[in-house]
Amino acid sequence: MRVLFDQSTDRRLALYLKELGHDVTVVAADYPPSLPDEQVLTIAQQEQRILVTEDRDFGELIFRWHRRHAGVIYLRLTPMELETKTARVQAVLNRYAEHLDKFVVVTERAVRVRETT
């Protein structure tokens, strides 16, 4: 799986996915820091990467402004142990693999898949 981690997202999760063999890039490490959200979304779409973010502004870009994307995983998780975060991400990858081209909202208790068309 090809993934782009937004700068706002816990980088330890990016390392976890890399260890699992995924192709992971990170804003501020593999791209310039502080890129505007629209540019981050464009990079993810052009490179066909699923965007992983903790920034709710991407929802507005996608649902209000109808920006194209290759999939978004929006983590709405309160501060928690890395082990708990990785378990939530792994559960999404296992149970929702066929929906990762959509807007996937992940909370501590639930996962919602939203169509964007």
KATAGI-V913979 format. One record per helix or strand of 3 or more residues. SS is the DSSP state (2 for helix, 1 for strand). FROM is the first residue (numbers start at 0). TO is the last residue. If there is no record, write none. Layout:
# KATAGI-V913979
ss: <SS & SS>
from: <FROM & FROM>
to: <TO & TO>
This chain:
# KATAGI-V913979
ss: <1 & 2 & 1 & 2 & 1 & 2 & 1 & 2 & 2 & 1 & 1>
from: <1 & 10 & 22 & 36 & 49 & 56 & 71 & 81 & 96 & 102 & 110>
to: <4 & 18 & 26 & 45 & 52 & 63 & 74 & 94 & 98 & 105 & 113>
